[in-house]
């Protein structure tokens, strides 16, 4: 099992480990990470954090690093995946490798970086070193350890202090392999310095049908007073495996609005850790999952109120059809001294078939006494009273069901501030739910 | 009944299109529908503040009633049953709702207004008044009957009272 991945690592390291121009501290970080992976291996369902999600199928598949010379898709191929048209700023990766021909960083304000992390590591490591690997810890998480060991490339977004970027910055990972068991470990670093402002959209999409493994890690750092929006869309092909860790760290009076959307993959697991590390930080963490077939999705979120006067709002909605399965574990920590924290968590799961299943687990750990924390979760079918209401106004059964289901999704999507992002996601969700053209929202 | 995530405008368009679909008519696109909605709102003298809110979510009792009337205007049923539309409404809300209903009255549309009180009928003047007791119509008449009921109560119409 893990021996195969250790052998893959040795081959990777002997091949130069992505680039010989990488700084020594990165080589050391990777060496520590692979040692840790050798130690902990893949998680099993005996571990509390993985109780509902077996990754045995990943551990037993001989994945190998995707080769660089795969056919690069054309701009026309990826056009439907782009936010804001062909001229919009973006960093595109094909099978984990940066595709400069498909990327564009034109028209961005001075000092703003949007491109390859490998490029930044080689050219200006000083911008990267203070942050990379400092937040997404790999001591207890085998996949994060593996991703850190294979750390070679991903997106680097950096916005200097007091700089506002108006256009959404898109980071697009396209899987184009048609067969085999390719894997990639995208590593993304998003840094908004003091009082900077930007929106980042991270998309994982498939043009091929390979049973690939994406094992992504994204670190998001917001300096004091920074304002960020982060949207993540996972619509990999139905054979794919997707494991991800997103770790954000916020400074004083910063605001971060995030929304993570999971639509694809046979099996996906996303760990989101959000640390409100400065006084008065504000966080929105929303999520939407739309799954069918035998898909499985697992979200483990952890909102860590480390400082006082923080505010967090979390709403996750899941829509599960056929034999799909959803797992939500939402942990909220209020550290000692994090007084006047205001935290609200909601998880709603809609089961559209008898064989669909959802497990919802809130977990509150409060160590301060002057706080406001609420949570609630639901699991169940469409509300028969709501269906009756719609049917009594002329809608047929199927239309009423579709409308209510769609409402479950738009409840999350309507909160997305960037119109281009909202429109694209609305289209994708409508397609998934087979909502007729004349029923579309706008 | 609140419908999460679905705005009133979207819900109304879906309902109208479902009906049009059933009738073999072409569905309306958002722009056409917005125009029709605008005309309906003007006809009943209301603004569009309800349209962008999710259906019934956080609506007060009065707002829900008004919303029902808006649905009435847009869905254009041939028969509308207004069951205790006056319950829980203050005088101003009652007037607003009644005025809208009056504007929707038409030769090819019937309203059955169910109420316990005559007050509503000052605003919606009925063509016929029927008194229902124990599931049967026990007395029929014109609007004068409603006034008579207001004066004398219902007891004299009860079947046992009629026998005695």
Boltz contact constraints between the chains, C-beta under 6 A:
constraints:
  - contact:
      token1: [A, 385]
      token2: [B, 1]
      max_distance: 6.0
  - contact:
      token1: [A, 386]
      token2: [B, 1]
      max_distance: 6.0
  - contact:
      token1: [A, 386]
      token2: [B, 3]
      max_distance: 6.0
  - contact:
      token1: [A, 389]
      token2: [B, 1]
      max_distance: 6.0
  - contact:
      token1: [A, 393]
      token2: [B, 15]
      max_distance: 6.0
  - contact:
      token1: [A, 394]
      token2: [B, 15]
      max_distance: 6.0
  - contact:
      token1: [A, 394]
      token2: [B, 18]
      max_distance: 6.0
  - contact:
      token1: [A, 394]
      token2: [B, 19]
      max_distance: 6.0
  - contact:
      token1: [A, 395]
      token2: [B, 15]
      max_distance: 6.0
  - contact:
      token1: [A, 395]
      token2: [B, 18]
      max_distance: 6.0
  - contact:
      token1: [A, 399]
      token2: [B, 18]
      max_distance: 6.0
  - contact:
      token1: [A, 403]
      token2: [B, 14]
      max_distance: 6.0
  - contact:
      token1: [A, 407]
      token2: [B, 3]
      max_distance: 6.0
  - contact:
      token1: [A, 407]
      token2: [B, 4]
      max_distance: 6.0
  - contact:
      token1: [A, 407]
      token2: [B, 5]
      max_distance: 6.0
  - contact:
      token1: [A, 407]
      token2: [B, 6]
      max_distance: 6.0
  - contact:
      token1: [A, 410]
      token2: [B, 5]
      max_distance: 6.0
  - contact:
      token1: [A, 411]
      token2: [B, 4]
      max_distance: 6.0
  - contact:
      token1: [A, 411]
      token2: [B, 5]
      max_distance: 6.0
  - contact:
      token1: [A, 438]
      token2: [B, 17]
      max_distance: 6.0
  - contact:
      token1: [A, 438]
      token2: [B, 27]
      max_distance: 6.0
  - contact:
      token1: [A, 439]
      token2: [B, 14]
      max_distance: 6.0
  - contact:
      token1: [A, 441]
      token2: [B, 10]
      max_distance: 6.0
